[in-house]
Amino acid sequence: MKRNATPHQYHADPRAPDPVHRASASDGKAGVVWHTQGSGKSEEMVLTTTMVMRDPALLNPTVVVVTDRTDLDDQLYSTFQESEILPETPKQVVTRAELREELAAKRTGGILFTTLQKFGKTKEERESGTDHPMLSERRNIVVIVDEAHRSHYDDLNGLARHLRDALPHATLLAFTGTPISEADRNTREVFGDYIDVYDLKRAADDGATVKVYHESRVIQLVLDHDVDPTTIDEEADRITEGLDDTERRRVEQAVATMNAMYGAPARIRDLAADLVDHWEARRERMKPFVGASESGGAPGKAMVVCATREICVRVYDALRELRPEWHSDEFEKGTMKIVFSSNSRKDSDALLAHALTDSRRKAVINRAKDPDDELELLIVNNMLLTGFDAPPIHTMYLDRPLKGANLMQALARVNRRFRGKEDGLLVGYAPLTENLQRAIAEYTEADQRDRTLGQDVERALDELRNEYDILTGILRGFAWEPLLDRPGPRAFVDAALKTANHLRDPRTKGNDPDLLDDPRQTLGRRFRDHAYRLERFWALAGSSKEVGERFADTPAWKRHIQFFVEVRAYMAKLDAMEREARGLPVARDVELYLSQLTSSVVETGGVTDLFAEAGLETADLTHLTDALVAQLQQSETPHLAAEALRRLVERRMREVTRHNIVRQTTFSERLQDLMVRYMRQQYTSAELIAKLVEMAKDVMADASRGEKFDPPLNWRELAFYDAVADHGTARSLMGDEVLAGIARELVAEVRRQLKPDWIARESVRARLRSTIKRLLARNNYPPDQQKDAIDLVLRQMEHFANEWSVNGVPND
């Protein structure tokens, strides 16, 4: 599989090898590459490793890739395994002893994957107070560290010390998705300064990632005095393996405190109820953007992050009580699943009930990445908060007091591009606002101004109201509200239909391209663009508790938003039908959007209703009587009626002339001329309908035109007849029957001489050209028109080339 580098990767990756080369001959500090999460950092590490290993000055170096979690090690190792450009196959080190053996024995080459913990000292070394043993004095060992943050490594000095003890002359290169805190100056002392920076705003502006908004829905905690939940969370997050008894008891006490604070039964009950309401609304509003496929997958996915593994289980049980259909005992089924690490010797039965083997855990993780899988909610504690790439995830429910790099990395799980996804959403059940502000303060000035990650949902509410006001302004002067408020079962559909007619009608002010500074920004185009933004911010902020306050002056605001979204959906459907009528493909994202619409306009078949009302239930041009035409002309939505008729004409025209270049061109130019005159308001809708009916009759008659010849011409012969008859005085000088005879001979000659791949063989084309020229001369074709006729005949032959060269020319 071929992969192309994005611009920031293309410019950044060549910069890393030079600092590595210089550092290997000096202090070993190559530097730090800060590229925001979701921008392809893993692929950059593959490219950097490849260039470093191929640098002749480094004499076939050994590369050691270090992460701080087993799941991250697995994910990054998988990315390297898939690469076809690496000079060597990477190896994943399983134990501390194996790591020491590999590094001590290796003299050149190799790509080793390990976790930070494997650089720890043995129990005997800790108890005796001895240093980490030196494993190699080589200078051409390059250690690439993923996410080099003090907050990730309990003691960054400890990491530096162990690495330097083990590999005193190794070169250290760090990759990070979040900025290095000013407080973490030791990080720079260990790795060096920034090599390249690709911040949040640049990534979002380039389309590499999406913005993430923060909605606070805090479920209150009952705290003891002098208890800092963030500090307790950090204690609870520590790995207990390798800790002495005193440290382990402190961690276990922290877990118990978190369970009491965040896992109180009443709080879990309130959280689960709010999460169900919020998610069910959120996933429906996101359908037009991420959508389920035809196979019935989930409408996007969400992560639920809990303070402890015990609370993960409690939240799962509470959700199961409210929505039992979301549960399944089978790991490959169910709407929600828990993913966490487990210990079969120490965990309670409640935890073990959700424990997964490595293979099953990977299967569940793959389900989360699969947009067509029914899994919607992934409940986690520590696992998958960094390095996990699942683009269908658009929402994170965070009930942990994360801070700093940990918080920003977790947030980035929802910033991946996917289909029409424009934004991610972080719903904070734990108090996060201050932590977010402090974390963002470490970013670039552009990021702090733009708030690409963690922007408060208040901004989305402001944008929602702003787009609503813009849309009402676009419709000013058109009485859409009275139409919407009419009694009757079809009021909503009729109002949407007439509003779409108004927005698409060339007579509506703002739709004449010749009078606009930008001809593309017609009134209809502007409505579609702003209705899209309205729907986007509605998907973000529609469940906010403050949304009603923004529309206090407009009691019917929710119905109006639904109406604007449905009008846009209807216009998108019309645009798609127009492209289909022209034989043009419909963009995949548009198809997906239309397939997910719950629009009453589309569901009730608003488009076909135009014809049903006029008696054209089957949308067939053969039934265009004067009475039916009059009904179309008197329609309450005359522009849409004209558009619909034009689509029928264009579709039928394409069917009749699909193999006939001359007639295809003639009818296409005629139809285009009609529509240009209509757009310039030289025709009314009624006059355009009359012209289209006249053209429809000509199109229908054209289908049987070959029957007037004796013997009749089939459609293939008719295509060549038109190719030789469409030039100057040829038809008047030679007569139809002579030209028809030439057409029959042309088909016979083509059948006799045409060979496979003839279109690519100049010798065959030259022979055909000579044959056509002799045939025309023998029949006294006007010499001055022969060249144009030959060229057109060859073009007609090329049109048939694929079918005829493979299957031959059919006899019929």
Disulfide bonds with the S-S distance in Angstrom:
none
